[in-house]
Amino acid sequence: MRAARATIFITYSRLLESMTLMYRHPAKQDIDLITSITNMSRRETAYHHDLTPAERNSETFDDPDYSPEGAWLVFDGTKSIAYGIGVIEEGRIQAGLDDGWVEIDVIPEARGCGAEEELMRLALDYIKSRGVSRAMAKIEETEGWKKDLYLRSGFKSVRHFYRLARRDKGDIPQKKFPPGIEVTHRMLKEMSDDEIAVFTEILNDTFSEHFSFAPEPPWRWTKWRDACDDPWMVSMARKSSETVALCVAEVPLRFNADHGIQSGWIDLLGVTKDMRGQGLGTAMLVNGMKWLKSTGHDTIFIGVDAENDKALGLYVALGFKVENECQVYDLVFEA
C-alpha cells in the first residue's frame, strides 16, 4: 500500500448480486470527485453545507498534514461511490495528543456494499503504521450508518457536543463591555497574514483547556481565508493594546440557499483566562449575534461541549435551544 495511487480490486456480494469495487489513492485532479462524494454523504446531517472544490482542497491537497497515501477513492465500475481517509496532524503530535482522525464517506445508494468496512480497515492500518496510539472521529447524531460502522469497528463515544439554535427570538439583549475594552471587526477575507497570526495566537490561548484541543497553525487559517466563499466576521477585543477575546461569526450562503432560510453561525468564542468572569464573553457573543441579525440573518446556530455547563447556561439564557448533538469517538489500539 506504500506505492503511490496503488489500485486494489476487492469483490463483495450483496444479497444475490455481486460487485467489484476498485480502490486507489487520490490525485489532485480528483478534487471534484472527493468534493462530490463528501457533500452527498453528509447532506443528511442537520447543519451540513456543501463545500466547494477550492474549500475542500484547502483541507486536503493544500494542507501539509494531508497525505494521499492515507486516503482512498472507491469506484463501482466508473462511478465514484466512497472516500476514506486517515489523517495525522503534526500539531496534535507536537501537543502530545498521539492520535489520528478517520473520516469515511459513502454516497447513500452505495452503503452496505462493503466499501465502508474496507475503507475503515485501510484508514486504521495507515494510522497505526504512523505509530500513534489511537484513532478518533466526530459523528453527527443523524449519521446513523456511520455511527454503526464505527461502533462495529471498536470505537467508543468519549464526548458529546450540542448544536443549539436561536430562531427569530426578537431583539437581542444589550450587553455592555467591561471598562477599557475596544473591539475591532474584520472580515476574514480582508485580514492580512499578520492579522491572522495574531488571531490564531489568541484562539490558541483561549481554547487551550478545551477537550482534545491542539494549537492551530496560522497557515490553516490563511489557506481557509483564500479558499472560502462565505462571509466570516472576526471580532477581537483589546485592553491596553493586548488582545483578550475573540468571536467569529459566519454566514453559510449555500446552506441558506439550499434550505430557504437566513441563518448564521457563531463559530468561535473565547476569552483569555485573566479576563473571564467579567461579562466579556457574553458581550462578545451578543456583539456577534447583533452583526448576524443586522445583516438579515434571524436564525443563529452555535455549538458547545455538553460538559461546559457555564457556556451552555449562557446560550440558553440568550434564547438558544438544543436541537441535536454530535459525538467524538475513539479507538485505542492494542499494544
Phi, psi and omega per residue, in radians:
M1 nan -0.094 -3.137
R2 -1.343 -0.350 -3.134
A3 -1.183 2.369 -3.082
A4 -1.069 2.292 3.090
R5 0.895 0.737 3.054
A6 -1.091 2.621 -3.125
T7 -1.982 2.346 -3.127
I8 -2.177 2.404 3.027
F9 -1.969 2.181 -3.134
I10 -2.301 2.288 -3.108
T11 -1.846 2.287 3.085
Y12 -2.162 2.802 2.997
S13 -2.060 2.498 3.095
R14 -2.327 1.997 -2.992
L15 0.939 -2.147 -3.110
L16 -1.741 0.060 -3.098
E17 -1.803 2.734 3.052
S18 -2.267 2.649 3.098
M19 -2.499 2.625 3.065
T20 -1.867 2.113 -3.125
L21 -1.810 2.407 3.111
M22 -1.911 2.315 3.137
Y23 -2.039 2.345 3.030
R24 -2.658 2.737 3.066
H25 -1.232 2.520 -3.129
P26 -1.391 2.731 3.000
A27 -2.061 2.951 -3.071
K28 -0.997 -0.592 -3.119
Q29 -1.242 -0.089 3.121
D30 -1.597 0.106 -3.027
I31 -1.047 -0.597 3.101
D32 -1.148 -0.687 3.102
L33 -1.125 -0.797 3.139
I34 -1.051 -0.777 -3.134
T35 -1.091 -0.777 -3.127
S36 -1.103 -0.793 -3.122
I37 -1.099 -0.859 -3.082
T38 -1.153 -0.662 3.090
N39 -1.128 -0.806 -3.128
M40 -1.129 -0.668 -3.121
S41 -1.182 -0.584 -2.983
R42 -1.755 -0.008 -3.090
R43 -1.159 -0.325 3.114
E44 -1.321 -0.236 3.124
T45 -1.299 2.660 -2.959
A46 -1.080 -0.679 -2.987
Y47 -2.106 0.300 -3.126
H48 -1.189 2.376 2.928
H49 -2.209 2.382 -3.050
D50 -0.989 2.472 2.987
L51 -1.658 2.669 3.022
T52 -1.467 2.854 3.055
P53 -0.985 -0.643 3.118
A54 -1.138 -0.710 3.117
E55 -1.182 -0.752 3.105
R56 -1.133 -0.637 3.136
N57 -1.106 -0.603 3.136
S58 -1.128 -0.391 -3.131
E59 -1.743 -0.037 -3.127
T60 -2.193 -1.721 -3.001
F61 -1.086 -0.441 -3.128
D62 -1.603 0.045 -3.136
D63 -1.798 2.119 -3.106
P64 -1.038 -0.398 3.125
D65 -1.401 -0.230 -3.087
Y66 -1.420 2.327 3.055
S67 -2.219 2.108 3.081
P68 -1.021 -0.368 3.115
E69 -1.203 -0.313 3.093
G70 -1.825 0.314 -3.112
A71 -2.333 2.619 -3.108
W72 -2.491 2.384 2.920
L73 -1.725 2.544 3.131
V74 -2.098 2.360 -3.139
F75 -2.161 2.418 2.923
D76 -1.852 1.723 -2.976
G77 1.194 -2.103 3.117
T78 -1.723 -0.037 -3.071
K79 -1.623 2.245 3.073
S80 -1.421 2.223 -3.009
I81 -2.172 -0.289 -3.048
A82 -2.743 2.781 3.133
Y83 -2.590 2.325 3.111
G84 -2.391 2.669 -3.076
I85 -2.659 2.521 2.924
G86 -2.032 2.237 -3.036
V87 -2.167 2.308 2.990
I88 -1.963 2.046 3.129
E89 -1.651 2.131 -3.078
E90 -1.033 -0.644 -3.140
G91 -1.098 -0.618 3.110
R92 -1.228 -0.675 3.108
I93 -1.113 -0.786 3.130
Q94 -1.105 -0.505 3.108
A95 -1.439 0.008 3.087
G96 1.458 0.310 -3.080
L97 -1.465 -0.434 2.966
D98 0.938 0.919 -3.124
D99 -2.528 2.952 3.009
G100 -2.355 2.810 -3.093
W101 -2.004 2.455 3.141
V102 -2.022 2.295 3.049
E103 -2.269 2.239 3.110
I104 -2.167 2.236 3.092
D105 -2.280 2.306 3.129
V106 -2.374 2.313 3.118
I107 -1.106 2.553 -2.973
P108 -0.921 -0.753 -3.040
E109 -1.276 -0.185 -3.111
A110 -1.813 0.001 -3.107
R111 -1.222 2.500 3.140
G112 1.630 0.038 -3.112
C113 -1.574 -0.076 -3.131
G114 1.870 -0.215 -3.116
A115 -1.105 -0.666 -3.115
E116 -1.012 -0.863 -3.081
E117 -1.137 -0.700 -3.117
E118 -1.220 -0.692 3.077
L119 -1.101 -0.684 3.097
M120 -1.084 -0.775 3.135
R121 -1.067 -0.808 -3.125
L122 -1.103 -0.783 -3.107
A123 -1.141 -0.739 3.136
L124 -1.167 -0.717 3.097
D125 -1.066 -0.696 3.131
Y126 -1.119 -0.821 -3.118
I127 -1.097 -0.766 3.126
K128 -1.091 -0.608 -3.139
S129 -1.157 -0.334 3.120
R130 -1.541 -0.040 2.990
G131 1.527 0.191 3.102
V132 -1.477 2.890 -2.991
S133 -1.678 -0.237 -3.082
R134 -2.685 2.787 3.024
A135 -2.005 2.564 -3.117
M136 -2.328 2.805 3.121
A137 -2.759 2.653 3.062
K138 -2.086 2.196 -2.982
I139 -2.306 2.307 3.075
E140 -1.286 2.622 -3.097
E141 -1.121 -0.422 -3.137
T142 -1.410 -0.131 3.125
E143 -1.576 1.148 -3.072
G144 -1.030 -0.723 -3.121
W145 -1.112 -0.637 -3.117
K146 -1.283 -0.716 3.087
K147 -1.022 -0.787 3.121
D148 -1.066 -0.706 3.137
L149 -1.063 -0.817 -3.093
Y150 -1.206 -0.678 3.100
L151 -1.130 -0.713 3.083
R152 -1.082 -0.511 -3.091
S153 -1.511 0.031 3.066
G154 1.751 0.044 3.113
F155 -1.266 2.684 3.069
K156 -2.297 2.545 3.116
S157 -1.236 2.311 -3.137
V158 -2.153 -0.200 -3.123
R159 -2.816 2.524 3.083
H160 -1.986 2.515 3.045
F161 -2.269 2.386 3.120
Y162 -1.662 2.577 2.922
R163 -1.901 2.183 -3.119
L164 -2.054 2.715 3.112
A165 -2.389 2.512 2.987
R166 -2.055 1.893 -2.998
R167 -1.873 1.796 3.022
D168 0.800 1.050 -3.111
K169 -1.590 0.278 -3.115
G170 1.450 -2.688 -3.058
D171 -1.122 2.507 3.060
I172 -1.524 2.312 -3.069
P173 -1.109 2.676 3.088
Q174 -1.400 2.419 3.066
K175 -2.404 2.131 -3.110
K176 -1.410 2.558 3.039
F177 -1.392 2.599 3.047
P178 -1.024 2.736 -3.126
P179 -1.008 2.504 3.060
G180 1.442 0.090 -3.105
I181 -1.633 2.293 3.013
E182 -2.072 2.373 -3.077
V183 -2.044 2.296 3.054
T184 -1.982 2.615 3.140
H185 -2.196 2.288 3.129
R186 -2.440 2.357 2.979
M187 -1.249 2.392 -3.103
L188 -0.953 -0.699 -3.119
K189 -1.043 -0.450 -3.062
E190 -1.672 -0.080 -3.067
M191 -1.383 2.425 3.080
S192 -1.363 2.941 3.085
D193 -1.058 -0.670 3.130
D194 -1.155 -0.696 3.112
E195 -1.144 -0.676 3.115
I196 -1.179 -0.596 3.079
A197 -1.081 -0.729 3.091
V198 -1.140 -0.790 3.108
F199 -1.013 -0.793 -3.124
T200 -1.123 -0.663 3.128
E201 -1.075 -0.788 -3.134
I202 -1.242 -0.622 3.068
L203 -1.016 -0.839 -3.120
N204 -1.116 -0.640 3.130
D205 -1.172 -0.820 -3.036
T206 -1.324 -0.388 -3.117
F207 -1.820 0.156 -3.019
S208 -1.084 -0.434 -3.106
E209 -1.678 0.026 -3.102
H210 -1.307 2.720 -3.123
F211 -0.987 2.240 3.010
S212 1.017 0.457 -3.095
F213 -1.432 2.449 2.976
A214 -2.257 2.555 -3.107
P215 -0.964 2.386 3.101
E216 -1.484 2.273 3.047
P217 -1.341 2.491 3.141
P218 -0.998 -0.592 -3.091
W219 -1.064 -0.507 3.139
R220 -1.126 -0.650 3.136
W221 -1.362 -0.588 3.087
T222 -1.171 -0.665 3.099
K223 -1.155 -0.699 3.105
W224 -1.156 -0.695 3.080
R225 -0.965 -0.759 -3.065
D226 -1.315 -0.427 -3.052
A227 -1.701 -0.562 -2.948
C228 -1.338 2.431 3.102
D229 -1.635 -0.431 -3.059
D230 -1.283 2.594 3.050
P231 -1.254 2.224 3.052
W232 -2.126 2.145 3.093
M233 -1.777 2.146 3.133
V234 -1.867 2.034 3.091
S235 -1.897 2.319 3.103
M236 -2.286 2.366 -3.137
A237 -1.772 2.390 3.120
R238 -2.185 2.558 3.034
K239 -2.351 2.084 -3.095
S240 0.934 0.791 3.101
S241 1.248 0.016 3.112
E242 -1.724 2.274 3.095
T243 -1.325 2.205 -3.006
V244 -2.175 -0.123 -3.136
A245 -2.846 2.770 3.081
L246 -2.541 2.715 3.017
C247 -2.560 2.300 3.138
V248 -2.092 2.144 3.113
A249 -2.022 2.470 -3.067
E250 -2.267 2.492 3.003
V251 -1.915 1.915 -3.123
P252 -1.454 1.605 -2.989
L253 -1.061 -0.827 -3.093
R254 -1.201 -0.675 3.081
F255 -1.045 -0.797 -3.140
N256 -1.096 -0.743 3.138
A257 -1.125 -0.711 -3.114
D258 -1.197 -0.560 -3.053
H259 -1.819 -0.059 3.108
G260 1.155 0.612 3.137
I261 -2.261 3.002 3.061
Q262 -2.087 1.636 -3.047
S263 -2.181 2.829 3.047
G264 -2.546 2.851 -3.130
W265 -2.062 2.464 2.813
I266 -1.631 1.801 -3.025
D267 -1.472 -0.645 -3.092
L268 -2.452 2.464 3.080
L269 -2.616 2.062 -3.102
G270 -2.592 2.591 3.130
V271 -2.333 2.407 3.101
T272 -1.108 2.701 -3.013
K273 -1.001 -0.750 -3.050
D274 -1.298 -0.143 3.137
M275 -1.883 0.056 -3.119
R276 -1.335 2.724 3.126
G277 1.434 0.159 -3.132
Q278 -1.978 0.118 -3.137
G279 1.519 0.075 -3.104
L280 -1.179 -0.742 3.131
G281 -1.056 -0.749 3.116
T282 -1.100 -0.760 -3.133
A283 -1.129 -0.688 3.120
M284 -1.166 -0.710 3.112
L285 -1.098 -0.842 3.128
V286 -1.051 -0.675 3.104
N287 -1.051 -0.775 3.103
G288 -1.148 -0.709 3.113
M289 -1.098 -0.720 -3.131
K290 -1.152 -0.626 3.094
W291 -1.115 -0.777 3.128
L292 -1.060 -0.778 -3.115
K293 -1.191 -0.621 -3.137
S294 -1.167 -0.380 3.108
T295 -1.664 0.212 3.014
G296 1.615 0.305 -3.084
H297 -1.895 1.903 -3.011
D298 -1.693 -0.102 3.032
T299 -1.976 2.235 -3.093
I300 -2.171 2.271 3.108
F301 -1.872 2.665 3.068
I302 -2.696 2.629 3.098
G303 -2.017 2.709 -3.126
V304 -2.697 2.525 2.991
D305 -1.095 2.236 -3.096
A306 -1.075 -0.350 3.139
E307 -1.587 -0.029 3.119
N308 -1.603 1.384 -3.044
D309 -1.078 -0.636 -3.099
K310 -1.135 -0.840 3.132
A311 -1.141 -0.730 3.131
L312 -1.052 -0.742 3.113
G313 -1.094 -0.680 3.107
L314 -1.102 -0.807 -3.090
Y315 -1.116 -0.732 3.115
V316 -1.106 -0.712 3.139
A317 -1.103 -0.457 3.132
L318 -1.614 0.161 3.023
G319 1.766 0.069 3.102
F320 -1.402 2.589 3.060
K321 -2.264 2.461 3.093
V322 -1.151 2.231 3.133
E323 -1.981 -0.563 3.034
N324 -2.840 -3.023 -3.114
E325 -2.569 2.863 2.966
C326 -2.263 2.868 -3.093
Q327 -2.286 2.566 2.978
V328 -1.717 2.278 3.137
Y329 -2.017 2.608 2.994
D330 -2.433 2.783 3.119
L331 -2.315 2.007 3.133
V332 -1.543 2.170 -3.111
F333 -1.302 2.496 3.079
E334 -1.197 2.484 -3.127
A335 -1.187 nan nan
